[in-house]
Amino acid sequence: MNKVKTMGKLYTFLILLFLYAPIFILVLFSFNASHSTSVLSGFSLRWYKELMYDNATLEALKNTIVLAVSSSVLATLIGTGAAVGIFQYKLKWFKSSLLTVTNIPMMNPEIVTGISMMLLFVFVGVLVDKTGVLGFTTLLIAHVTFNLPYVILSVLPKLRQTDKHLSEAAQDLGCTPLQSFFKVVLPAIMPGIITGLIMSFTLSLDDFIISYFVSGPTSQTLPIRIFSMTKKRVTPDMYALSSLIFITVLVLLILVNISQVRGEKKKKAIKRI
């Protein structure tokens, strides 16, 4: 029995090592004093300083963050409303059909989604007699589109777990259906909404394939910027930028998990009372 536990722990350790070793190496070499990607020449903040003077990269980073925040917020608002609407339907076959249609952007290969959306935007541009239609707006529409299924799939389980009688009780006590939703249902499904928001933000931050097809010359995102650098050589200041993004996302996830744990503890304490 002890051998099985030991093998299980070793197996888990190897999986975690395989997953996170590249990231640790990336962070380590972001502090390297030289351009080398294989030999550490000493500890230095050189590449973090040079990153501050790389205007093209900083502009791409700004576009990426604005896009990720905008698309994740819009996708969360629309996706939450869609999840509530799907949940309210009584016909099982219709609900199942809606979920199937909703999941298509998530299951569809990104290159197919990217090319099809590019053709759609260009077609609409021709209809309205407008050139250079690809830009930030098309990027935003595309990112909201592929983020929606993740929000819906995050919110729906929370809706199923919510007691239906709570909303009815709130309405019996004088709340309108809208007030009962915001005061009773919304707090109950908030963990799912936050999960969908974070997933949307990280997916938008990371996306390259769809963004490559629907972006314009003035709306370059960070993944596209890094891809253009691979044709020559990725400079070490990209290691510094990637390390900062990783640490920021890690801290965000830790804070969200802590808040969710505290919320669950409060709910348990209230139930005991």
Phi, psi and omega in degrees: 000318179296323179295321179296317179296319180296316178296322178296317179294320179295319179297316179296318179297317180295322178296313179296322178296318180296323183285320190253351178301316178300323180291318179297321178294319178301312180296319181298313183282350173290343177259009181289143183280343182243180179281351188296143176253009181229340182235126177277122182258004181135163181275132181202150174261022185303314187285333174290325177290317180294330178300325181293342181254002179270091187296321181296317179292318179295324177293318177295322177295318179297315178300319182294315181293315178299317179295315182296317180293313182297312183292322181291320178294313179297315180296323180292317179296311181292317182294323178295315177298320179294320180296318178296319179295316179297319181296328184284341181295138182269328182287118184294320181293324179290319178296318178296321179295319179297317179296322179296314179296321180296324184280349182302313179299333180282323182274338183290139176302139185298326181294325177292317178298316181297313181294317181295320180290324177298315179297322179296314182295319179294320179298316178295322177299322178292320180297321181266007177057053180229129178263161180062042185287335182286130181184208183295322181298315179293324175299316182296315179298316181296317182292321176297321181298311183277351175274334185305312182302324181292323177292314181299316180290340177276327184274323184304314178300324179292325176294321179293329180281342183284136179291122181297332185287342180296316179295320179295321178295320178296322178289327176294331180272005173117355180282147170283164177305322179292317179295321180295327178294312183288330184268336185242305186288314184301313176298328182290325182261005183302321176303320178293322178295317179295320178298316178296322178296315181293318178298318179297318181297313182291322178294319178292321180297327188267340191296136177237310190299307181294318180298325181298324184275331187252004180268155177255179182294338181259005184233047182287131176264170184297314177303321178292321178298315180293321178298320179295333180283335182293341179292337176248279178196132178285122181285152183297343178293342174290330175296318180296316180295317179297322178295318179296319179295316180298315181294320179297313179295321180297314179297319179299315180295321178297315180297319179295317179296321178296317180295323179293320178296317178296321178296320178294322178295320178296319179297317179296320179295321179294320180295324179294325180291000000 
